[in-house]
Amino acid sequence: GLYVAEGFCRKNTEKKGFYQVSIACTEKEIRDKIKIIMKKYFNLDPSENHKDHLTFSSRILYEFFIDILKTGDNAHNKRIPFMFLNLPKKKIASFLSGYFDGDGSVSRGELRVSCDSVSKDLLIDIEFVLRRFGIYVKRYTYCKKPGKTVSDFYKRKNREVPSFKITKLLILSDYCNVFYKHINFSLKRKKNILENNIKNIKPVGMKIAKFGNFVMPKIRSIEQLNEEVSYCLNVENNIVVANGIATGQCDGDEVAVILL
């Protein structure tokens, strides 16, 4: 989870090549945990041990993340490993806890948990596994300039610093208690803030109509489209999830696809 949130891999296959796995982390508590895990399961010590990231040099570790788990090597192609999506809830909750430790946030005085990513596929994965816990998320997209390190890189190349489109997932107040009970942060600082918020802040309700376990977003507009081919989806003993729409094995599958 920490790798999917804040990690990246790189390799150089020339004569003096290397295979590296790095995880950005400014929290000492998290860095210490990563070092313990890497030593216990891979017998690796960090080749770079900095206050803002750890790097491990190992072809086996590199291939484990890239070729076996297929987590992606940078922020734009990150995914939750496919084999993880159907894990028992307790295990996928551990993965999510690590992910939110790295890329999640919780604010003092506000009952809300959020995370953001530039990987559309990763956001779909996260939304899917959160639905397994009955957690509904809201999302919005915004543009942001990169941090100082990346900005300086573009400036040295005399290139314009680009803006990146980022999508933020929000777990609003009605679902924070579910997140706290079943997933939660493992990072003490974030865990304590969320616990304090739950104890002292009442859920404000979602600005969206609900019917039992279903939410009903308002229709903003209806647009007439040209005739298109439709498809009937059959996913035996499962559900179809697309753009936040979850539907069971019913005639609504193809309707949902056409609406999207």
ChimeraX attribute file (.defattr): number of C-alpha atoms within 10 A of each C-alpha:
attribute: neighborCount
match mode: 1-to-1
recipient: residues
	/A:1	21
	/A:2	20
	/A:3	25
	/A:4	27
	/A:5	27
	/A:6	19
	/A:7	23
	/A:8	22
	/A:9	22
	/A:10	14
	/A:11	14
	/A:12	10
	/A:13	8
	/A:14	7
	/A:15	6
	/A:16	6
	/A:17	8
	/A:18	14
	/A:19	17
	/A:20	19
	/A:21	24
	/A:22	21
	/A:23	21
	/A:24	20
	/A:25	23
	/A:26	14
	/A:27	15
	/A:28	11
	/A:29	13
	/A:30	19
	/A:31	19
	/A:32	10
	/A:33	10
	/A:34	19
	/A:35	17
	/A:36	15
	/A:37	13
	/A:38	15
	/A:39	12
	/A:40	11
	/A:41	8
	/A:42	12
	/A:43	10
	/A:44	16
	/A:45	18
	/A:46	18
	/A:47	14
	/A:48	12
	/A:49	13
	/A:50	13
	/A:51	12
	/A:52	12
	/A:53	17
	/A:54	21
	/A:55	19
	/A:56	21
	/A:57	20
	/A:58	18
	/A:59	13
	/A:60	13
	/A:61	19
	/A:62	22
	/A:63	16
	/A:64	13
	/A:65	19
	/A:66	18
	/A:67	12
	/A:68	12
	/A:69	15
	/A:70	17
	/A:71	23
	/A:72	21
	/A:73	20
	/A:74	17
	/A:75	16
	/A:76	13
	/A:77	15
	/A:78	25
	/A:79	23
	/A:80	25
	/A:81	18
	/A:82	12
	/A:83	10
	/A:84	13
	/A:85	15
	/A:86	11
	/A:87	12
	/A:88	10
	/A:89	16
	/A:90	11
	/A:91	13
	/A:92	20
	/A:93	21
	/A:94	16
	/A:95	19
	/A:96	26
	/A:97	22
	/A:98	23
	/A:99	22
	/A:100	25
	/A:101	26
	/A:102	25
	/A:103	18
	/A:104	20
	/A:105	17
	/A:106	21
	/A:107	13
	/A:108	12
	/A:109	13
	/A:110	17
	/A:111	26
	/A:112	21
	/A:113	23
	/A:114	18
	/A:115	21
	/A:116	20
	/A:117	19
	/A:118	17
	/A:119	17
	/A:120	15
	/A:121	15
	/A:122	23
	/A:123	21
	/A:124	17
	/A:125	18
	/A:126	18
	/A:127	21
	/A:128	23
	/A:129	20
	/A:130	20
	/A:131	15
	/A:132	14
	/A:133	15
	/A:134	14
	/A:135	19
	/A:136	20
	/A:137	19
	/A:138	13
	/A:139	15
	/A:140	10
	/A:141	13
	/A:142	10
	/A:143	11
	/A:144	11
	/A:145	12
	/A:146	13
	/A:147	8
	/A:148	8
	/A:149	8
	/A:150	12
	/A:151	15
	/A:152	14
	/A:153	12
	/A:154	13
	/A:155	11
	/A:156	8
	/A:157	9
	/A:158	9
	/A:159	11
	/A:160	9
	/A:161	15
	/A:162	13
	/A:163	11
	/A:164	12
	/A:165	13
	/A:166	16
	/A:167	18
	/A:168	18
	/A:169	21
	/A:170	20
	/A:171	22
	/A:172	22
	/A:173	20
	/A:174	17
	/A:175	21
	/A:176	22
	/A:177	21
	/A:178	15
	/A:179	21
	/A:180	16
	/A:181	8
	/A:182	13
	/A:183	23
	/A:184	23
	/A:185	25
	/A:186	18
	/A:187	16
	/A:188	12
	/A:189	13
	/A:190	20
	/A:191	16
	/A:192	15
	/A:193	18
	/A:194	27
	/A:195	15
	/A:196	14
	/A:197	22
	/A:198	19
	/A:199	10
	/A:200	12
	/A:201	12
	/A:202	12
	/A:203	17
	/A:204	10
	/A:205	11
	/A:206	13
	/A:207	8
	/A:208	9
	/A:209	12
	/A:210	11
	/A:211	7
	/A:212	6
	/A:213	8
	/A:214	11
	/A:215	13
	/A:216	9
	/A:217	10
	/A:218	8
	/A:219	6
	/A:220	5
	/A:221	5
	/A:222	6
	/A:223	5
	/A:224	5
	/A:225	6
	/A:226	5
	/A:227	6
	/A:228	7
	/A:229	5
	/A:230	10
	/A:231	11
	/A:232	12
	/A:233	15
	/A:234	15
	/A:235	12
	/A:236	8
	/A:237	7
	/A:238	10
	/A:239	14
	/A:240	18
	/A:241	18
	/A:242	14
	/A:243	13
	/A:244	15
	/A:245	13
	/A:246	15
	/A:247	17
	/A:248	15
	/A:249	14
	/A:250	13
	/A:251	12
	/A:252	15
	/A:253	21
	/A:254	16
	/A:255	15
	/A:256	16
	/A:257	17
	/A:258	12
	/A:259	6
	/A:260	9
